[in-house]
Amino acid sequence: MQKMDYSGDMSTALPPSQGPGAFTGGTDREPEILRPVPGYIPTPQPVVRKRRSLWASAPATYILVGINCAVFVAMLLRGVSAVNPTPEQLMHWGANNAGSVLINDQWWRIVTAMFVHVGILHLATNMWCLWNLGLLAEPLMGSVGVVAAYVLTGAAGNLLSVLWNGLRYNVEHVPHQGFDPLMYFPPGAGASGAVFGIAGALIVLLKSPRLPVPPQELKRLRKSVIYFAAINLAIGLAISLDVVSSRTGISIDNSAHLGGVLCGLLFAAPMIPRVGNPRSTFQTRLQIAVGMIVGILVLFGFYISKLAG
């Protein structure tokens, strides 16, 4: 088969029956040269752009939502209640717990806890927030950036929760022999720390003047994210009041929320938005941000590990 070369005359790429002569009465004579009619203006053809699917525009967001939902479905299939799982069930599936981390050295809970949820309502609210913030963040941070922000800020929130509960319940004086973590420390679970972290990163990135978006629109988006973080932090603090929590039975891990949003702000500080900037510059700044936060979390974890003596 003759190779088609679109850079030259197309008649060299087609057999005689399909070349230019096919439109001028045969192939036994030279093809006529078609000249435009004087005064003729060709009708411009509209440019058809293929619309990207939501999956293609934000794959990391959908993967993170999918993992959280898959873990919840797996819990249900193993007999965990869809509405009110027990503390023992949450611990079995990887919930965070200050005693388990500090005394039993189960540091993996810092990561696994951000994929475990306390019932269907808890999962639905967190996934709704993650989906909305992720769709906004992924064009600015890239897929790798969103995953890094989720994991690192979620870990920061869980580490701060370990520190807070370790100090609050005086982990130094807890007997290590025959230790039962649920006797002294509450379990913590959920993606909310990571969600707050993504919100914190957005607050910084949406301030960038390099974004090709009208300033008023940027200001509106940024204000919405700030309101989201502030209102949800206030709601968490209100629910945690004894007069409220004793009646509702709901407990909010505000330290995880605070740690997440603070880490998100710090994570985005050296970054620039992916949109409107050279890819190489964006990737370099992202690597700096990830390396900085990993280093801080390692040092923070080392400090926290000394609490148990």
N, C-alpha and C positions, 0 to 999 in steps of 0.2 A: 504494500500500500504506500502511495506517495505521501510523504510528510507534508503537512499543511503549514505554510509559513505566512502568517498574517501580516508580516512586516513589509511584504512586497506586493506584487500584482496578484490578485486572487485567482486570475485565470491560470496561473502556473500550478495552483493547488487543486484544481478541479479537472475532471475528465472533459474532453471536447464537448460532449453533449450538455454539460452543465456550466461551461465557461461563458464569457460575455457573448460569444457568437450565437449561443442558444437564443438570445433575445433580439438578434438582428437578422434572422432569416436563415441560419445555417452556419456551418463551420468551414465552408469551402471558400470563404472570402474573409478579408480583414474585417474585424469588428468596427462598427461605426462608433465614433466618439460622441457621446451625448453631451450637448452643451446646454446650460441653463437658458431659459427664455428670458430675454431682457425685461427687467422690471419685476421678475418673479422673486418673491420672498418666501422661502420655505417655512412651513409652520413648525415652530419649536416644539419638540417632543418633551413631555414632562419627564423629569428624572424620578424613577421609581426606586425608592430606598426600602430595602428589606428591613422590616421592623424586628428588632431583637426581642426574643421572649424574655419574660421576667426571670426565668431560670438563668439564661445566658447573661443577663445584666447583674445578677447578684447570686451566684452559685453558693458562695460561702454562707450567706444568710440562710438559704434553704437547707443546706447541709446541717448547719447547727440546729435549726428548728427540727429537722428530721431526726437527728441523733437524740435530742431531748424527748421527742415523741416516741421514738423506738424504745428508749429506756423505760418510759412509763408503761408502754404496752407490754414489755417484757415483765415488768413488776406485776401487772394485772394478771398475766398468764400464770404467774407463780403464786397467785392467791392473795396479793396485796390489795387492800381496800382501795377503791377508786376515789373515795371521799375522805376517809379518815385512817390513813395507815398508822400503825403503831410505831413508837420510837425504835423498837427492836427491828422492825422491818426496814425502816429507813437506814439504820446502822448497817444492816446486812447488805444493802444496796450501795453503800458508800457515802452516807451522810457525814458531814463534818462534826467533829467532837473534840473539844479542847483536851480532855483527858486521854482520848485515844491517840491524838497526835503527840502530845507532850510526854506522856508516860509510856504508852505502847509503841511509840515511834511509827505510827501509821500516817506518814506524811502524804501518802497518795490520796488521802481523803481531801486534801486541799484542792485537788483537781476534780475528783469524781463527784464531789458534792454539788458542783455547778451543773450537773446533768440529772440530778435526782429531785423530784418534786413531791410536795406533801398534798396529794390529791389533784383531781381534775381541774378545779378552779384555780389552784396555784399554778398549774402548768399552763392553763389557757391565758391567764393574765400575763404571765412572763413571756410566753411565745408571741402574744399580740404585740407587746412592747418591743421584743427582739426583732420581729418581722418589720415593723415600721421603722425603727431606728437603723436596722441593718440595710434596708433598701436605700435609705438616705446616706449611710456611711460608706457603702461599698464603692460607689463611684469616686469617692474622695480618698479612700484608704486602700482600695484594691482588695481582692479576695484574701490574700495572705495577711494583709493588715487587719481585716475584720476578725479573722481567726486568732491572730496574735493578740488583738485587743480583748477579745472575749476571754481567752485562756489566762492571759497575764493579769488583767484587771479583776477577773473572777478570783484568781488565786490571791491577789492582794487583799480583796475583801475577806476571803476566808482566813487568811493569816491574821488580819486585824481582829477578826472574830475570835480566833484562838487566843490572841493576846488579851483581849478584853475579858473573855470568860475565864481564862487562866488566872487573871488578877482578881476578878470579881469573886470567884469561888475558891480562891487561895489554894492553887494547885500545889504549892510547896508543902502543905500540911496534909495532903491527901495520902492515905496509906497505899503503897505500891503493891503490897502482897495481897493477892486475892482481889485485885482492883476491878470494879465494875463501873465503866465510864458513865452509864446512865444513872447511877446513884448520885453522882456529883455534878455532871455537866449535861446540858440539854443538847440534842442533836440539831444540826443546822443543815439546810438543803435549799437548793433552788438556783436559778440562773440570774436572780435579780442583781447580785453584785456585779456580774459581767455586763448586764444590761445598763446599769448605772455607769459602768466604765466606758461603754461605747458612747453613752450620752456625754460624758465628760470630754472624750476625745472630739466629739462633734462640736462642742462649745468652742474649742480652740480652733479647729480647722475651718469652721464656718466664718471665722473672723478674717480669713486670709483675703487680701485685696487681689490676689492672683486668680481667683475663681472667675470664670467668664459668665457671671450671673449678675443681673442688676442689683445694685447695693441695697435697695429697699427690700427686694426679695430675700437676699442673704440675711438682712437684719430681722426680717419676719421669721425665717426658719430658725435662726440662732435663738431668738427670744422664745420660740416654742419649746426648743430643747431645754433651755434654762428653766422655763416654767415647769416642764415635765420633771426635771430633777428636783427642783425646790419643793414642788407640791408633794411629790411622792416621799421625799425625805420627811416633810412635815407630817404627812399621814402616818408614816411608820413610827415617828416619835409619839404621836397622839395615841395610836393603838397600843404602844408599849406602856403607857401609863397604867399603874396598878388598877385604877378605878375602871378602866376600859378592858384591859386584858383579863381581869378576874371575871367579867361578865361574858365576854365573847369567847374566851379560851384561845384566842389568837395571839401568837407571839411573833414579833418581827425582829429580825437580826439587823438592827440599825448599823452596827459596826461594819457588817459586810457591805451594806449600801454605801456607807461613808468611805470605806477603804476602796471600793470600786470606782467611785466618781473621782476621788483624789488621784488614784493611779491613772485613770483615763486622761485627766488634765495633764499630768506629768508625761504620759506616754506620747501625747500629741504635740508637746512643746517643741521638740526638735524637728517635727515633720512638716511637710508641705502637702497640699492637696495633689492627688494624682492628676486631676483635671487641670489643664492649663499650664502644666510644668513638664520639662523634659523627663522621660521615663528613668533615665540613669540617675538624675538628681533625686527623684522621688524614691527610688529603690535604695539609694545610699542613705537618705534621711530615715527611711523605714528601718534599715539595718541598725542604724545608730540608736533609734528609739527602742527597738527590741533588745539590743545588747544592754542599754542603760537600765531598762526595767528588770531584765533578768538578773543583772548584777545587784540591784537594790533589793529585789525579793530574796536572793540568796543570803545577803547580809542580814536582812530583816528576819528571815527564818532562823539563821544562826543565833541571832540575839534572843528570839523567842524560845529557842530550845533550851536556854539556860534557866528558864523559869522553874522547871520541875526539879532542878537541883542535880 
